[in-house]
């Protein structure tokens, strides 16, 4: 099989547009979480915290193309354009040999709400009141299809709808396409948009943070004894995967090599993480990468700040690594960007590999008893980072893990 490397990155995050502002903001310890006071108008919504993208900058995309895009579609196209540019430009790839795999939890929730409001506000419930472009905003493959259309791709196109694991599922798909020789390169990652409707789904499950509604800088709190739930965010994180052979032939810069990927279901519960399944996923990714647990220099945890989720992940990590490997979650900086989280967090992890400066878990002040026994990063740590593990888990029992190694030598 062909070797697979990362040669480009692109981001739209709650910190702004571009991978650079994402990197610098996180390095400075900033948080993008804020109080969204207008959410009080949504009856029954308990949380008031979110991490929105402040500027849409939709006019960077021609109007005839963006008519089929909701916020999420726009984010995914903007991040993909940056990733392609970062890799040297689309002309570096043969027609039909560059594809995309972009996931999300659902289509545009904002557009979906607007569509139903338009339908039901008329007594006759006349379907002709609906605009045709709204359909393209709302379908589950909205992000992937808009990336392919806007960039003129004729390679593979895939939408990985795996809830919060969508980004890493997309990277796993792209990894397979390239190492099997079906594509030279694949744009991979995920996108998400923030709305009270989407957040409400977590709210009714009592999974959102509500105790810090007047202290946005204090939540979420992954692994912390006072953690009380997640904070939702939005954006897009896209990485360009490419065959090592193709990248070397064109003299591309290489961020890292993808060594292994695993995806395993819980098979037990639709919403609760299962430590056994998480451990199985991690060990399978390590085995495919032919990497021993002792070779892992850092674990980027999925940890969102929920009681049960963080506890289950901590248990799985203890079984595999004990307290030997530095572990941190990045949700305290960005909030939980759901389908975009794996992509955005992997971009930050690549920066940690480059600089050797490991970001701590923001707001982790007192490790919860149920999360103890790990080497938790509570302050920035400097070390050589060569090989990392990235976890990403989603509702429905979708568990993923990715192993990457610095460079491509």
C-alpha positions in Angstrom: 0.0 0.0 0.0 1.0 3.6 -0.6 2.2 5.8 2.2 0.0 8.8 3.1 1.1 12.2 4.3 -0.5 15.5 5.2 0.5 18.4 2.9 -2.0 21.1 3.5 -4.3 22.5 6.2 -7.2 25.0 6.2 -9.4 26.3 9.0 -12.4 28.4 9.9 -12.7 28.4 13.6 -14.4 30.4 16.4 -11.1 32.4 16.5 -11.5 33.5 12.9 -10.6 32.6 9.3 -7.3 30.7 8.6 -5.1 28.2 10.3 -2.7 30.8 11.6 -5.2 32.6 13.8 -6.3 29.2 15.2 -2.7 28.4 16.1 -1.7 31.7 17.6 -5.0 32.1 19.6 -4.6 28.6 21.2 -0.9 29.1 21.9 -1.8 32.3 23.8 -4.3 30.4 25.9 -7.4 32.2 24.6 -10.9 30.9 24.6 -13.5 31.5 21.9 -16.4 30.6 24.2 -18.8 33.5 24.9 -22.3 34.2 26.3 -25.0 34.2 23.6 -27.7 36.2 25.3 -30.2 35.9 22.4 -30.4 32.2 23.1 -32.6 33.2 26.0 -35.4 33.6 23.4 -35.4 29.9 22.8 -37.8 28.5 25.3 -36.4 25.7 27.4 -32.8 26.1 26.4 -30.7 25.9 29.5 -27.2 26.8 28.3 -26.2 30.3 27.1 -22.6 29.4 26.1 -21.3 28.9 22.6 -18.3 29.4 20.4 -19.5 31.1 17.1 -17.5 32.2 14.1 -17.8 36.0 14.2 -17.4 36.7 10.5 -18.9 34.7 7.7 -17.0 36.4 4.9 -19.3 34.7 2.4 -18.4 37.1 -0.4 -15.1 35.4 -0.8 -17.2 32.8 -2.6 -19.0 33.8 -5.9 -22.7 34.2 -5.4 -23.7 31.6 -8.0 -21.7 29.0 -6.0 -22.8 30.0 -2.5 -26.5 29.9 -3.3 -26.3 26.1 -2.5 -24.5 26.7 0.8 -25.6 27.3 4.3 -23.1 28.5 6.9 -21.6 25.1 7.2 -21.1 24.8 3.5 -19.4 28.2 3.3 -17.1 27.2 6.2 -16.1 23.9 4.5 -15.4 25.6 1.1 -13.3 28.4 2.7 -11.2 25.9 4.8 -10.8 23.6 1.7 -9.6 26.5 -0.4 -7.0 27.4 2.2 -5.8 23.7 2.5 -5.4 23.5 -1.3 -3.5 26.8 -1.4 -1.3 25.7 1.5 -0.5 22.5 -0.4 0.7 24.5 -3.5 -2.5 25.0 -5.5 -5.0 22.8 -7.3 -3.0 22.7 -10.4 -0.6 20.4 -8.6 -3.1 17.6 -9.0 -4.3 15.7 -12.0 -8.0 16.0 -12.9 -9.9 13.2 -11.3 -7.1 12.3 -8.9 -8.1 14.8 -6.2 -11.2 14.0 -4.2 -12.9 15.2 -1.0 -14.4 13.6 2.2 -16.1 16.2 4.4 -18.3 15.2 7.3 -20.8 16.8 9.6 -23.4 15.8 12.1 -26.3 17.0 9.8 -26.9 19.5 7.1 -27.4 23.2 7.8 -29.5 23.4 11.0 -30.1 27.1 10.5 -31.5 26.5 7.0 -33.5 23.5 8.1 -35.2 25.6 10.7 -35.9 28.4 8.2 -37.3 25.8 5.8 -39.8 24.4 8.2 -40.7 27.9 9.5 -41.5 29.0 6.0 -43.6 25.9 5.4 -45.6 26.0 8.6 -46.2 29.7 8.9 -48.7 29.6 6.0 -52.0 28.1 6.8 -52.2 26.3 3.5 -48.8 24.5 4.1 -48.1 25.1 0.4 -44.9 23.5 -0.7 -44.3 26.2 -3.3 -43.3 28.6 -0.5 -40.1 26.6 -0.1 -37.0 27.8 -2.0 -35.2 25.1 -4.0 -31.7 26.1 -2.8 -32.6 25.4 0.8 -32.7 21.7 0.0 -29.0 21.8 -0.9 -28.3 23.6 2.4 -30.0 20.9 4.5 -29.0 17.6 3.0 -26.5 15.6 5.0 -23.8 15.7 2.3 -24.1 19.5 1.9 -20.5 20.2 3.0 -18.8 17.6 0.8 -20.9 18.3 -2.3 -20.3 22.1 -2.0 -16.5 21.6 -1.7 -16.5 19.3 -4.7 -18.6 21.8 -6.7 -16.8 25.0 -5.7 -13.3 23.6 -6.3 -14.3 21.8 -9.5 -13.2 18.4 -8.2 -13.9 15.3 -10.2 -12.3 12.7 -7.9 -14.1 10.9 -5.1 -16.7 12.7 -3.0 -17.8 11.4 0.3 -19.8 12.7 3.3 -19.0 11.0 6.6 -21.9 11.7 8.9 -20.6 10.2 12.1 -21.7 12.8 14.6 -18.7 14.2 16.5 -16.4 11.7 14.9 -17.2 12.9 11.4 -13.8 14.6 10.7 -11.7 11.6 11.7 -14.0 9.3 9.8 -13.3 11.5 6.7 -9.6 11.3 7.3 -9.8 7.5 7.6 -11.7 7.3 4.3 -9.2 9.5 2.6 -6.3 7.5 4.1 -7.8 4.3 2.5 -8.5 5.9 -0.9 -4.9 7.1 -1.2 -3.1 4.0 0.1 -5.1 1.8 -2.2 -4.1 4.0 -5.1 -7.6 5.2 -6.0 -6.7 8.9 -5.5 -3.5 10.9 -5.4 -4.9 13.3 -2.8 -8.1 13.8 -0.8 -9.4 16.9 1.1 -10.5 15.5 4.4 -12.2 16.9 7.5 -15.5 18.3 8.8 -17.7 21.3 9.2 -20.4 22.4 11.6 -22.6 25.4 12.2 -24.0 26.7 15.5 -27.7 27.1 16.2 -30.0 26.8 19.2 -31.8 23.9 17.5 -28.6 21.9 17.3 -27.4 22.8 20.8 -30.9 22.0 22.1 -30.4 18.3 21.2 -27.5 18.2 23.7 -29.4 20.3 26.1 -32.3 17.9 26.4 -29.8 15.1 27.1 -28.4 17.3 30.0 -25.0 17.3 28.2 -24.4 21.0 27.9 -22.6 23.3 30.4 -25.1 25.4 32.4 -23.3 26.3 35.7 -21.0 28.8 34.0 -23.6 30.8 32.0 -22.1 34.0 33.4 -18.5 32.9 33.2 -17.8 31.8 29.7 -14.0 31.7 30.2 -14.5 28.9 32.8 -16.2 26.3 30.6 -16.0 23.7 29.2 -13.8 21.9 31.8 -12.6 18.5 30.3 -11.5 16.0 32.9 -12.1 18.5 35.7 -13.9 17.7 38.9 -16.3 20.6 38.3 -17.0 19.8 34.7 -20.7 20.1 33.9 -21.1 19.5 30.2 -20.0 20.6 26.7 -20.1 24.0 25.0 -20.9 23.8 21.3 -18.9 25.7 18.6 -18.8 25.9 14.8 -16.4 26.1 11.9 -14.5 23.8 9.6 -11.1 22.0 9.7 -9.8 20.5 6.5 -6.5 18.6 5.8 -5.1 17.6 2.5 -4.0 14.0 2.5 -1.7 12.9 -0.3 0.4 9.9 -1.3 4.0 10.2 -0.2 5.2 9.4 -3.6 3.1 12.2 -5.3 4.1 14.7 -2.6 7.8 14.0 -3.0 7.7 14.1 -6.8 6.3 17.6 -6.7 8.5 18.8 -3.8 5.6 19.5 -1.4 6.1 20.3 2.3 5.0 17.5 4.5 3.4 18.1 7.9 3.2 14.5 9.0 2.5 10.9 7.9 -0.7 9.0 8.7 0.2 5.6 10.0 -3.0 4.1 11.3 -6.7 4.5 11.6 -9.5 2.6 13.4 -13.2 2.8 13.7 -15.2 0.6 16.0 -18.8 0.7 17.3 -19.8 0.5 21.0 -22.5 -2.1 20.3 -24.0 -1.4 23.8 -25.5 2.1 24.1 -26.6 4.8 21.7 -25.3 7.8 23.6 -22.9 6.6 26.4 -19.3 5.9 25.6 -18.0 2.4 26.4 -14.4 2.1 27.8 -14.1 -1.4 26.3 -15.0 -0.1 22.8 -12.7 2.9 23.2 -9.8 0.8 24.3 -10.4 -1.6 21.3 -10.4 1.4 18.9 -7.2 2.8 20.2 -5.4 -0.5 20.2 -6.5 -1.3 16.7 -5.2 2.1 15.4 -1.9 1.4 17.1 -1.7 -2.1 15.7 -2.5 -0.9 12.1 0.2 1.8 12.5 2.6 -0.9 13.9 3.3 1.5 16.8 3.7 0.4 20.4 1.9 2.4 23.1 5.3 3.3 24.5 6.1 5.1 21.2 3.2 7.6 21.5 4.5 11.0 22.6 1.1 12.7 23.1 -2.6 11.9 23.1 -5.1 14.5 21.8 -8.2 13.4 23.7 -11.8 13.9 22.5 -12.8 14.9 26.1 -15.7 17.3 25.8 -16.4 18.2 29.5 -19.3 15.8 30.1 -19.3 13.7 33.2 -19.7 10.2 31.7 -17.8 10.8 28.4 -14.6 12.1 30.0 -14.6 9.4 32.6 -15.0 6.6 30.0 -12.2 8.0 27.8 -9.9 8.4 30.8 -10.5 4.7 31.7 -9.6 3.6 28.2 -6.5 5.7 28.1 -5.4 4.4 31.6 -5.6 0.8 30.3 -3.5 1.5 27.2 -1.0 4.1 28.5 -1.2 4.4 32.3 0.3 7.7 33.3 3.3 7.6 30.8 1.9 9.8 28.0 0.9 13.5 28.1 -2.8 13.9 27.5 -4.9 17.0 26.8 -8.2 18.1 25.3 -8.6 21.3 23.2 -12.3 21.8 23.8 -11.6 24.6 26.4 -10.2 26.8 23.6 -12.7 26.1 20.8 -15.7 24.6 22.5 -16.9 21.4 20.9 -17.2 22.1 17.2 -18.9 18.7 16.7 -18.4 17.5 13.1 -15.5 19.9 12.7 -13.7 19.1 15.9 -11.4 16.3 14.7 -10.1 18.4 11.8 -9.6 21.6 13.8 -8.0 19.8 16.7 -5.7 17.8 14.4 -4.4 21.1 12.8 -3.5 22.3 16.3 -1.9 19.0 17.1 0.3 19.3 14.0 1.5 22.6 15.3 2.3 21.1 18.7 4.4 18.4 16.8 6.2 21.2 14.9 7.0 23.4 17.9 7.4 20.7 20.6 5.1 22.9 22.8 2.1 20.9 24.1 -1.1 22.8 24.9 -2.6 22.0 28.3 -6.3 21.2 28.9 -7.8 24.7 29.4 -9.9 25.0 32.7 -8.5 21.8 34.1 -7.8 22.9 37.7 -8.6 19.8 39.8 -8.6 16.5 38.0 -11.8 14.5 38.7 -11.3 11.3 40.7 -12.8 9.3 37.9 -10.3 10.9 35.4 -7.1 10.4 37.6 -4.2 8.2 36.7 -3.2 9.9 33.5 -0.4 12.4 32.7 -2.8 15.3 32.4 -1.3 18.5 30.9 -2.4 21.4 33.2 0.3 23.7 31.9 2.3 24.0 28.7 4.9 21.3 28.4 7.9 21.2 26.1 9.1 18.0 24.6 10.0 16.4 21.3 6.8 15.1 19.8 7.2 12.5 17.0 4.1 10.2 17.2 0.7 11.1 18.4 -2.8 9.5 18.9 -5.9 11.5 18.1 -9.2 10.3 19.5 -12.6 11.3 18.3 -15.9 9.8 19.4 -19.5 10.4 18.4 -23.1 9.7 19.4 -24.4 6.4 18.2 -21.3 4.6 19.5 -19.0 5.8 16.7 -15.4 5.6 17.9 -12.4 6.6 15.9 -8.6 6.9 16.5 -5.8 8.1 14.2 -2.1 7.7 14.6 0.2 10.2 12.9 4.0 10.7 12.9 5.9 13.9 12.2 7.5 14.4 8.8 7.5 11.9 6.1 11.0 10.5 6.1 
